[in-house]
Amino acid sequence: MTLRASWPLKLAYCFVILAAAVPVGVASSGWVAATLGRGASPVAGLTMLGPLILLVVGLYRIWTVLRLPGTLNAFQTSGAAKILRIVGLLSLYIGALVAIASWLARPVIRMLVPTSTESGVEYYIVGVYLGLVSGIGVLGLILFELSRLLSFEAEARR
């Protein structure tokens, strides 16, 4: 039996890919990126090839997920593959929420803190915490895809 991918799963998957491929939002702003080790480098021009490839591949994957039915479907499994799928799905959904929170953090902070500090430390604090948990979505993506791979291999053995 095939496990069909739901629309919420497809959207969460796409949000996580977007958050990984297009670093926007409060978690990728200047001081936050520097704190988390993603700051500008003297060889930034040379290192732009990796993110550019990730962007192109990520946008292609988003296109295939949204355009082609059955892209994220998998076969039912048991054991470790099932556990990987469950943990991957939970991490994907959490990662999608973190991505959305990062994109919406500035307007929400402006609503909650009408008079911001001169240094903007409230954006920095929120950005650091969002940046620290942003990796959970990519981890979920990897675990989910690994569970799909294991399900395809198990089906091929049958």
C-alpha positions as CSV (number, residue, x, y, z in Angstrom):
1,M,0.0,0.0,0.0
2,T,1.2,3.5,-0.8
3,L,1.4,6.3,1.7
4,R,0.1,9.4,-0.1
5,A,1.5,12.8,0.7
6,S,-1.1,15.3,2.0
7,W,-1.2,19.0,1.0
8,P,0.0,20.1,4.5
9,L,3.0,17.8,4.1
10,K,3.7,19.2,0.7
11,L,3.5,22.7,1.9
12,A,5.7,22.0,5.0
13,Y,8.2,20.3,2.7
14,C,8.3,23.3,0.4
15,F,8.6,25.8,3.3
16,V,11.5,24.0,4.7
17,I,13.3,23.9,1.3
18,L,12.6,27.6,0.9
19,A,13.9,28.4,4.3
20,A,17.1,26.4,3.6
21,A,17.6,27.7,0.1
22,V,16.6,31.4,0.5
23,P,17.8,32.8,3.8
24,V,15.3,35.5,4.5
25,G,13.7,36.6,7.7
26,V,14.9,37.7,11.1
27,A,17.0,34.6,11.6
28,S,19.2,35.5,8.7
29,S,19.8,39.2,9.4
30,G,23.3,40.6,9.8
31,W,24.1,40.3,13.5
32,V,22.2,37.1,13.9
33,A,24.0,35.5,11.0
34,A,27.3,36.7,12.3
35,T,26.5,35.2,15.8
36,L,25.5,31.9,14.3
37,G,28.6,31.7,12.1
38,R,26.9,32.7,8.8
39,G,28.4,36.1,8.5
40,A,30.2,37.6,5.5
41,S,33.5,36.1,4.7
42,P,36.4,37.6,2.7
43,V,36.0,34.8,0.2
44,A,32.2,35.2,0.0
45,G,32.3,35.6,-3.7
46,L,33.9,32.2,-4.1
47,T,31.6,30.5,-1.7
48,M,28.4,31.7,-3.5
49,L,28.4,28.7,-5.9
50,G,27.1,26.3,-3.2
51,P,24.1,28.4,-2.1
52,L,23.3,29.2,-5.8
53,I,23.2,25.4,-6.6
54,L,21.1,24.8,-3.5
55,L,18.7,27.5,-4.6
56,V,18.3,26.1,-8.1
57,V,17.9,22.5,-6.9
58,G,15.6,23.6,-4.1
59,L,13.3,25.6,-6.5
60,Y,13.3,22.6,-8.9
61,R,12.3,20.3,-6.1
62,I,9.5,22.7,-5.0
63,W,8.2,22.7,-8.6
64,T,8.2,18.9,-8.8
65,V,6.4,18.6,-5.4
66,L,3.7,21.1,-6.2
67,R,3.3,20.2,-9.9
68,L,3.6,16.5,-10.1
69,P,1.2,14.3,-8.1
70,G,2.7,11.5,-6.1
71,T,6.1,13.1,-5.8
72,L,6.3,12.6,-2.0
73,N,4.4,9.3,-1.9
74,A,6.1,6.2,-0.3
75,F,5.4,2.6,0.4
76,Q,4.4,1.6,3.9
77,T,7.1,0.2,6.0
78,S,7.8,-0.9,9.6
79,G,10.6,-0.8,12.0
80,A,13.3,1.8,11.6
81,A,12.0,3.3,8.4
82,K,8.6,3.9,10.0
83,I,10.3,5.6,13.0
84,L,12.4,7.7,10.6
85,R,9.3,8.8,8.8
86,I,7.5,9.8,11.9
87,V,10.4,11.8,13.3
88,G,11.1,13.3,9.9
89,L,7.4,14.4,9.5
90,L,7.4,15.9,13.0
91,S,10.6,17.7,12.3
92,L,9.4,18.9,8.9
93,Y,6.3,20.4,10.4
94,I,8.2,22.1,13.2
95,G,10.8,23.4,10.6
96,A,8.0,24.8,8.5
97,L,6.6,26.6,11.5
98,V,10.0,28.0,12.4
99,A,10.5,29.2,8.8
100,I,7.1,30.9,8.8
101,A,7.9,32.4,12.2
102,S,11.2,33.7,10.9
103,W,9.5,35.4,7.9
104,L,6.8,36.9,10.1
105,A,8.9,37.8,13.1
106,R,9.6,41.5,12.2
107,P,5.9,42.5,11.9
108,V,4.9,40.4,15.0
109,I,7.7,42.0,17.1
110,R,6.6,45.5,15.9
111,M,3.0,44.7,17.0
112,L,4.1,43.3,20.4
113,V,6.8,45.9,21.1
114,P,5.6,49.2,19.7
115,T,8.6,51.2,21.0
116,S,11.7,49.2,20.0
117,T,15.1,49.8,21.6
118,E,17.7,51.8,19.9
119,S,19.9,48.8,19.2
120,G,17.1,46.5,18.1
121,V,18.1,43.8,20.6
122,E,14.6,42.3,20.6
123,Y,15.0,41.4,16.9
124,Y,18.4,40.0,17.6
125,I,17.2,37.8,20.5
126,V,14.3,36.4,18.5
127,G,16.5,35.9,15.5
128,V,19.1,34.0,17.4
129,Y,16.6,31.6,18.9
130,L,14.9,31.1,15.5
131,G,18.3,30.6,13.9
132,L,19.2,28.0,16.5
133,V,16.1,25.9,15.9
134,S,16.0,26.4,12.1
135,G,18.1,23.3,11.4
136,I,15.3,21.0,12.6
137,G,13.5,21.4,9.3
138,V,16.5,20.3,7.3
139,L,17.0,17.4,9.6
140,G,13.3,16.5,9.1
141,L,13.8,16.7,5.4
142,I,16.7,14.4,5.5
143,L,15.0,11.8,7.7
144,F,11.8,12.0,5.7
145,E,13.6,11.4,2.4
146,L,15.7,8.6,4.0
147,S,12.5,6.9,5.1
148,R,11.1,7.2,1.6
149,L,14.4,5.7,0.2
150,L,14.2,2.8,2.6
151,S,10.6,2.1,1.7
152,F,11.4,2.0,-2.0
153,E,14.3,-0.4,-1.3
154,A,12.1,-2.6,0.8
155,E,9.5,-2.6,-2.0
156,A,12.2,-3.5,-4.6
157,R,13.3,-6.5,-2.5
158,R,9.7,-7.8,-2.4
